[in-house]
């Protein structure tokens, strides 16, 4: 019997391309959202189903996209490439701790940049000297021009309300993202089934790479090979060689 996640993913695929049966190259945003669901579902059956749909032509990726291939982290398919490693994240976290920008209910927070995600863990400042441990996984992926999504999943809290933790950590992530993209950055938080939190982020590239918003846009984002990366592309003008 097909799992719930697979059924939901197939429903997303069908709803995205409607009666035409194909996500065309002119619909890159729709394909990017589908690709995020497939890449971060954690279910091998979902990825297998997507491969079948691609082979049969039901799902047709945009081959002309400026996004780099899945195994590229050097920005080969973009005009500007920015990446961050574990040391950068650790420095930011230390600054937040010193500046008291962490939620008051967080007694301890550790952020570890893994191969394709961010693992967080720590302890909550609970009542009566009870400090339950927590852990969660953060995925980051491109979801459309100047947009990316952060997904909080696999939330585990020992003997404490998970809902309180999700509100707390999603609030901290929202604040951190807005500080990273200070100009015209907007976020939208959605709670999904299975304890999953999606944070949709819309950015102005100007707040990240000064001057680029006049000529380019965010064309990819994600975590690969232990690095967080953002790619920016500049459209080629007609007559330019």
N, C-alpha and C positions, 0 to 999 in steps of 0.2 A: 504493500500500500504506500502511495506517495506521501511523503512527509508534509507537514503544514507549511514549512518554509518553501519547499519546492512548489507547492500549489500557489502560494502567494506570489512567488517570483514569476511563474508562468502567467498569472493574472496581470502582473505589471507589464510583462512583455506584450500580451494581447491588447491591453488597454492603450499602450503607448503607440502602437502602429495601426490600431483600429481595423477598418475593413480592408485597407490596402495590403495588409499582411507583411509589410516591409517598413523598417525604420530607415528612411532615405538619408542621403548625405546632407540634405537640406535641413535635417532635424538633429543636429549634433547634441543639443541639450537633452533631448529625449533619450538618445543612445547613452549619453554620459551617466544619466540617472540609473538606467538599467545596468550599465557596466559596474557602477558602484555597488548595487545590490548583489550582483553576481560575485564580484571580487571580495566582498566583505561579509558574505553570508555565513562562512564557516562550514557550509554544507557541501561536500564534494558532489552530491547528486545535482545540486543547483548548477554548478559549473559544468557538469557533464551535459545537463539539459540545454544550457546555453550554447555549448559547442555543437550539439546536434542541430539546434535552431539556426546557427550560423551556416553550417554545412548545407542545410536544406534551403537556405536563402530566405527563411522567414525573418531572421534578424540579420540586417546588413550593416556592419560598422562603417563609419565614415573613414575611408582610406585616405582621404585628402586632408585629414585633420593635422594640425600642427603638433599634436601630442606625441611624445616619444614612445617608443615601444615599451612593453612591460618590463624588459630587462635592462633598459637604459636609464642611467641616473646622471649622465654627464651633460644633459641638456642639448643633445645632438639635434633634436627636432624643434628647438626653440631659439629665439634671438637673445634671451636673457635667462640665466639659470641661477637660482639661489638655493643653497642647501644648508642644513644645520645638523650637528651631531650631538652626542650625549653630553659633551662638555658644555656646549651652549645651553642646553636645557638645564643642566645642573647649576650653572651660573645664574640663570633667570630665576630658578627656584630659590636659590640662596638670597637673591635680591628681594624676592617676594616675602621671604621669611623675616628678613631684617626690616623691610618696609611695612610689615604687618598687613600685607595684602592677601594673606591666606584667610579663609573663613575661621572665625574664632572657635568653632566646634572641631576643627582639625588639629589634633594634638601632634600628629606626625604625618608627613607626606613624602613619599619616594616616587620618583619618575624615572623609568628605565626605558630607553629607546631600544626596541628589539628589531629583528630583521624587517618586519613589515607592519609593525604596530607599536603603540606605546603602552607599556604595562605600568599601572600605578598601584601603590599599596601604602598602608600606613595604619594609624590608629585614630579613633574618634575620642573626643573628650566627653565621655558619657557621665551619667549621674552616679552618685555614691561611689566615686573612685573606680568606676567600671570603664575601662578603655578598650572597647571591642576593636579587633583588627578588621580591615577591609581590603579588598582588591578589585580591580576592574581593568578592562581592556579598552584602549582608545584606537579607533581606526580613522584615517584621514584620507579623503579621496576627492578628486575633481568631480563637479556636478554640473558644470556649464560655464559659459564665458564669465570671468570675474567672480566665480562662485566655487565653493567647495563645501564638503560636509564632514563633520566630526561625529563619529558614532561611539557612544559609551555602551559597552555590553559586558557580558560575563561578570556581572556585579556580584560580589560575595561579601557579606557582612556577618560577623560572628555575634549572634545574640543581640542584634540591634535592628531597628527599622531601616530597611533598605531604601524606603521612599525618602527619608530624611537625608540619607547620604547622597542619593541621586540629585536632589535639589541643590544640595551644598556643592557638590563637585561640578555640576553643570553650570552653576552660577560662577564658580571660580574660572572655569574654562572660557565662558562668555566674556568675562572681564579681561582675561589674559589675551584673548583674540583681539578685542577692541583696543587694547594697549599696543598690540603688535601692528595693527592696521588702524592708526589713529584717525585717518581721514575717510569720512563717509562709509564707515563699516557698520553693517547691520546684521543682526543674528535672529534666528527664529528656532525655538526649542519645541520639539515634538516628542511625546512619549508614545512608544510603540509596544506591542504585545511582547511578552517574554522579558520584560524589564530592560528594554533597549531605549536609549535616549539618543535622538538625532538632533544635532545642532547645525542648521543650515546657515552658512556664512556668505554674505555678499560684500565684496570689497571694491575699493577704488585703488587700482595699482599705484596711483600717485603716493599713497600713504606707505608704500613698501619700497618702491624704486622711484626716487624723485625724477619727474619729467617724463616717465614712460607712459602715463595715461593719455598724453597728448597724441601718441602715435601707436600705442599697443594695448594689450590686454592680457589678463591671466589666462593661460591656455592649458595648464595642467598643474596638479598638486597631488601629493601623496607621500607615502613612506616606503622606501625600497632600500634594501641592502644596508639597513641600520642608519638611514638618513632621512630627515624630513626635507622635501624639496618643493619649490615653486618655480614654474616655468612661465615666461612671458613671451608673447609673439608679436611681431610687427607685420601687419598686412603688406604685401608687396603692391606697390602702386603701378598702375598701368603705364607702360612705356619705360618702366625702370628695368635695367639690366644688371 
